[in-house]
Amino acid sequence: MRIATTIFLTDETITPVRLARELEQRGFAGLYLPQHTHIPVSRTTPAPAGDPLPREYGRALDPLVALAQAAAVTHRIELGTGVALVAQQDPIVLAKQAASLDHLSGGRFTLGVGYGWNVEEAADHGIEWRTRRELVRDRMALMRALWAGEPTAYEGEFDSVQASWAHPKPVRPPRERKDAEPLTGPRTLIGGSAGPKLFAAVVEFADGWLPLGGSGLRETLPQLRRLWQEAGRPGEPEVVPYAVHPSAGKLAHYAELGIEEVVVGLPAASEAEVLRALDAHAEFL
């Protein structure tokens, strides 16, 4: 089982370069970084983990910039967003950034996709909250058009792009889908809680699922795998439990379910504290 990590990197924590080098040297499988463009002070949306909201949420580095630094000093570890708030991005720019990072890292980039939880943050980006899932679906389709091998136009409900020259292309080859165009782009995982809407999105435009914490998988995994097969997708969806507090028993449970990668959480802290956390996780490698 591959053990990757996630952390809120900020202007006060260990640096991306130092952490990436340590992860590669110690044998960890990857680094996933979350995204928040800003946190409005007037926030009324409850935080997922409860309030008060931890300090690092309002100080997070841009994940693609930080991952580019990490890519430049490593050769093996996977580099991913956990998760990118696609609704808050210009999809043409995000498609270019994702493809560029994937190209420069030799195909090591994973696009973790999320719908967001902070209504106030999304509102500053002009997002109508009730349609954010449809917006993400639309923007992912536009990005797939730009990642296609030949110039491909896209006209959607929210966004459009002309048939265009758009290079570099992501390294991962297109994935076949029944009765649909091949799925282009880097490895793509969707974060969120189990449910019909999320599983439909995973089956339609992703390679798998990032379940936060990884609880309840014995019940939900068969549902996702059944939908995957019914949609004619080859193989099985990749399922990567995210921000896990690891234990030997928990990892054995995941292995029994056929899971091959787990992302463990690290504290948003100084270099010394983060290195101590990596030491504590070493027994699981």
N, C-alpha and C positions, 0 to 999 in steps of 0.2 A: 504494500500500500504506500502510495506517495503522500508525504506529509508536507503541505504547503503552509503558508502563514498569511495573516492579514493584520494590518495595523493602521491606525490613524497617524500618518506622518505629518508633523506640523513644523513651524519655525522654532519649536522648543524641544523637539525630540531628537533621537538619533537621526543621522542623515540618510537619505536613500542610498548613497554610495557605500557608506560604512555597513549598513544593514545588508545590502545585496551581496557584498563580498563575504560577509559572515555566513549568510544563508548558503551560498554556493560552497564555501569551504567546509561547512559542517554537514552537508549532504541533504539539506532541505530541498523540496521540489519546486517551490515557487513563492512568489510575492504578489498578493492582491491588495489593491488600495481602493478605499472608498472615495466618494465624491460629494462635496457640498460646495456650491459656488459661494454661498454666504448664508448666514442665519439671521433673519430679521429679529431685532430686539423685541419687537411687538408680537412675537410668536404666541399664538394661542393653541396651535396643534399639539396634542400630547406627544411626547417623544416615545419611540418604541420601547425603550428600556426604562421609561419613567423619568420624571423630572426631579431635581434640576438637570438640564441637559449638560453632559460633560463638556468641559472647556474646549477639548480638541475639535468638537464639531464646527466651531466657528473659526478654527485656525488651520484647517486641513490644507495641505499642499494640493495643487492640481495633480490628479493621478497620472495623467499622460506625460506631463513634464517630469515628474519624479520617476516614473517607470523608464523614461528615456535615459535618465542618468543611470538607473540600475542596469539597463541593457548594455550601456557602454562599458561597464566594468565586469560583466559576467559573460559566460558562454553557454550555460546549461539550464539555469532555473527558468521556469515559466514566469511570465509577467502578465498580470491581469488587473482589470478593474473589478471592484467588488463593493458597489456596482456603479456603473456610469449611468447618470440620469439623462437618458437619451432625449426625453421630452424637452429638456432645458438646453439642448445643443442645436446649433445649426447643423443639419445632417450632412450637408456637402462638406463642411469643414471637418466634422467628426469622421466621415468616411476617409478623407485624406489623412488625418492624424493616425487613425487606426491602421490603415494600410502602410503608412510610412514606418510606424513603430514595428509592425509585424515584419516588414521587409528588412529593416535595419537590425532587428534582433534574430534574424534567421528563422522566422516563423514561430517565435516563442510567445506571441501575444494572444491572450484570451480576453474577449470582450464580454465582461459580465454586465448584464443589462438590468436596470431597475426602473420601477415606476415612481419611486419617491414616496415620502410620507409627510413632508413639510409643506402644507398648503400655502403658507405665506412666502416661502422661498420660490415655489412654483409660480405664484401669482406675479412676482416681479419679473418673471420670464414671459409673461403674457399667456400662461397656460390656464385653460378652463379645466378645473379639477375633474369634473365628471367625464371628460373625454380624453384624459391623459393616456389611457391604455390604447385607444384607437390612434392617438397621435404617435405613440411609440411604434405601433405596428406599421403605420404609414412611413415613418422615418427609416425604419429598418428596411422596408421595401425599396425606398429611394437609395439607400446606401448599397443594397445588393445590386441595383442597376449600375451604380458607379464602379462596383467591384467586378462586374461581368467582364468576360474576355473581349467582347466587342462593344463599341459604343451603343448604349441602350438608354432609351428615353423612359421616363416614368412620370405619370400623371396620377396623383392621389387626391384624397379628400382635403389634405392639409398642405401638402408640398408637391413640388414638381421639379424635374430637371430635364434638360434637353439631352439628346444623345451626345455624349461628350468623350473626349480623350481624357482619361483619368488614370494616371499611373503614379506610383507603383501599384501593383495588384497584391492582395494578400497571398501568402505562401501556400496556405492549405488549398488543395484542389476542390472544385465544386462537389457538393454532395447530392446524390440523386434523390428525387422525391417523386412519389407516385402522382401522376396527373398534374404536375407542376414543374416550373422551371427549376433546374438544379440550384441548390442553396449555395451561394457564393459568400466569401468573406472569411475572416479569421474564426477560430473556434469561438462559439457564442453560447453563453449560459445565461439563463434568466433567473434572477433572484426573486424570492417571494414565498408566501405561504401556499400550501397545497390547495387546489380548488379547480373547478372546471375551466374558468377563464385563463388561469395561469397555465394549466396543462395544455389547453388548446394553443396558446401562444408558443409554448416549448415545441410542440409537435409541428407547428406551422413554420417557424422561422429561427429555430435555435438547434444547437447540438445537445442541449441538456439543461439541467436545473441546478440552481444553487439554493438549497433549503437552509434557511438560517437556523443554526443550532442542531439540526438533523434529528429532531425528535419525531416520533410517529411514522418513521419510514417503513416499518414492516407493513403498515396498513396502506400507505399512500403509493409506495413504489409499484405494486402490481397494477394500480389504476393507470399510472403514467405509462408503464410498459405496454399495457393493453391498448391504450390510445395510440401509442407509437406504432404498434404492429398494424392496427386497423387503418392507419393513415398510409401504410405502405413504406414507412421509413425503414431502411435496412439496419440490421444490428439492433442495439438498444440505446436509449438515451443515456448520456453521461450524467451521473448524479454525484454532486460534490458537496457534502455537508460543509457549511460555512460558519466561521467564527465559533468553532467547537472548543469546549474545555475538555481536553483529551484525558482518557484513562485507558488502561489496558483492556478493561471489559468493554468500554464503548467502541474502541477500534476493532475488537474482535467481533462485536455485533455488526458493525458496518461491513467487515470482510465477509461475514456470513451472508449478508444481503447482496454481495457481488459488487460492492463499492470499491473503487481502486484509488481514489484520491480524497483526502480530507484537508480542510483548511483550518488551522488552529489559530486562535487569537493571541496577539501580543499586546502588552500595555503601551499606551501612547506616552512614552516616558523617555528618560535620558538614556544615553548609550549604555551606561553601566547596568541599569535596571533591565533594559531589553536583552542584553547579553546574558544576564542571570536567568531570564525567562527562557532563552534558547537553551541554556544549560539544563534547565528543568525538563524541557521537552526532548532532550537528546535520547532518553531511554526509549522513545517511540520510533526512532529512526531505524 
